[in-house]
């Protein structure tokens, strides 16, 4: 095993380490995706494509992988620089643009796993999933729950997240979090801390983005990287409507 990854020994075989090195990963969105990208790269995934059209803002710094010097810089530019400082030989491809229903298929094609870290402000995230399902590409969906992380995996054989949409209502992140909370309570593992956060967020008078913490960003990054490894090496993993929820609460 090469020196860079010598401390991965025992956890990974030399064959597994070599396999993931060139395994093409697509990262749609570099908000929470910025932390996932670093975790995956340090683990040994050296072939990562990142797509995002946003610039770094001050409000990103409480949880995303950027610094004050990056403010007003394109997220893809800042993240490219960060990842290359970690591994200058890694194949990091960045596209400074937003995914649309017109271009999403073009960017998805050729990858083996995708991470859908897109904002659910349009139909693009669900179109992203649909095309990945058609192309037999597993999709990871990460969610920042503040004190915990939530990840679910969409595959060609799984349901779509659109199955959670309520009548006459588009799917959004809150639908998934409410589902996970209800599912946990049904199976005798209630997450009251999460239920309280959902209720308080929905009762806010202003229309604001969901509250998020750095704690969950790093929890989710670890979960996603482990799932990338399991998928790439054909180990077992749960698919939607099942999910992974990690927290030290409760």
N, C-alpha and C positions, 0 to 999 in steps of 0.2 A: 504494500500500500504506500502511495507516495507520501512524502514527509508532511505535506499540508494536512492530510487527513489521517495521520498516524494515530491520533487520539480517538478516532472513530472505530478503531479495531475492536473486535469481539462483538460490538453492536452491529457492525456491517462486515460482510465478507469483502475480500478484494474484488470479487466478481460483481457484487452489488454496487460497490463504490464506482467501479468502472462503468457499469450500466447507467447509473443516474447522471454521470458527468455530461453526457451528450443528449440526455432525454429532453426533448423540447417542451417547455412549459410556457403557456400563454397567461399573462396577467392582465386582465381587463380592469383598469382602475388602480391608481397608485396612492390612495389614501391609506387605508389599513393595508393595502397591498404593498406599500413601501416597507413595512416591517416584515411582512411575509417574504418579500423578495430577498431581504438580507438574511433571514433565518435559513431560507432554502439554499441560498448561495453558500453560506458558511458550512452547511451540511454536505454540500457537494453537487448540487444542481447548478451546472455552469452554462446552461443553454436556456436563457430566459428572455422572452419578448414581453415588453411592457407598453401598454397603450393608455394614454390619458391626455386630455387637452387643457387641464387646469393649471393654475399657477399656485405656488405656495402662499398661504395666508397665515397671519399671526395665530388665528384660532386653530390651525392645524398642529401647532407645536406642542400641545398638551398630550398628543397621542401618536403622531405620525413621525416618520423617520427623516425629519428635516431640521435645519437650524435657523437661527435668525438671519444668517447670511443668505439663506435661500429665499427669503420673503420676496415675492414678486417675480421669482424665477420660475420657468416652466418646471412642473414637477418631474417630468421625464428627464429633463436636463440635470436637475439636482440629484435625482436618484441614480442616473447613469454614472455621474461622477462619484457618488458614494460607493456604489457597487464595484466600480473599477479600482477604487482605492483599496478594496478588500482583496480583489483578485483581478489583476490587470489582464490576465489571459482568458478570462471568462468571456463567453459569447453573449453579450448583453445588447439586445436590439430594442431601441425605443422609438415609438411613433408619437409625436406630439400632436395628437388630434383626438377628437371625440368619436366614439363608435356610434354609428347610425344604422338604421335598418338597411341602408344601401351598401355600406362598406363592411359590415360586421362579418359576413361570410368570407370575404377576401382575407381578413386578418386571422380568422380562426383556422383556416385550412393549413394543414401541415404540422399541427401540434398534436401531442399525445395526451396532455392533460391541460385543462383550463381552470383558472380561478376567476370567478365572477364577483369582483369587488366594486361593481358599478352602482351608482345611485339609482334608486328606483323612481326617478322623476319622469320616466317615459317607458315605452314598451321595449326598449332596446335590451334590458337585462333578460327578459323572457325570450326574446328573439335569439339572443346569444345562446341560451340554454337549448332552444329548439334545434338550432343548427348544429350544436355540439352533439346532441342526441342523434341527429341524422348522420353525423360523421363518426359516430362511435367514440366520442371523446368525453371522458368523465369530467364533470364540472364541480368544483368545490365552491360552496357559498359560505363565507365567513361573516360573523356578526359580532360586533363589539357590544357587550352587555355591561360594560363598566367594571363590575366586580367579577365578571366571568366571561368566558368565550363560548360561542355556539358555532358549530360547523355542520353542514349537511352536504351530501354528495348526490348530484343528479347524474344518472346514467341512462343509456338507451332503454334499460329495462325498468326504470323507476318512474314514479309519477312526476309530474311537473309541479313547480311551486304555484303555478296558476290554479291548481286544485284547491288552494287555500283561499282564493279570492272570494269575497262575499258578493251576493247578487248586486249587479249595477255598481260595482266598485272594483277599481284596479288593485292588483296586488302591490303591497309595499313591504318594507322591512318589518313594520310593526305586526303585520299578519303572521309572519314567521315566528317572531318572538312570542306572540300571544299563543300560537299553536304549541310551541315548545313548553311554555308555562302550563298550559292546560293538559298537555300530554304527561308532563311530570306529575301533576297533581292526580291525574286519573290512575297512574301506576304506583301511587303511594309514596311519591318522592316530591312533595310540594316544595317549590322554591318561592317562599313568601317574600323574600327580599326582591325578587324579580317581579312578582305580582304587584308589589307596592310601587316599584319604579314605573311600571307600565301605567298604573292608575294615575300616578302623579304627573307623568308626561302627557297623558291624554287630557288631563284637567288644566294644563297650562293655557292661559288666556291667549297668548301669542302663538302664531304658527312658527315653530322653531325646529331645527334639526334635532334628532335624538341626542341626549347627553351621552358622552363616551369618555372612557378613561384610558390612560396608557397601560394600566394593568391588563385590561382585556386585549389590547393590541398585541402584546407579547404572548399572552396565553393562546390567542387565536393563531398567531404566527407559528408557534410550536405545534399546535394541533394540525394545521395545514401541512407543515413540512413532514410530519409523521405520516399523514395520509398520502401525500405525494409519493413517499417512499413505499408505502404498502401497495399503492396502485401500480407503481412502476415495476415492483418486484413480484407482483401477482399474489400478494398476501391478502388476507380477508379484510374487509371494511364494510361498514354499514352504509346503506343507501336510503334516501328519502322514501317514505315518510319517517324513517328513523333518523337520528342525529346524534351528535356528540355535544355534551354540555359539561364544561369544567369550571369549577369555582371552589374556593375554600369556605364559602358561606354554607350554612346548614351542616 
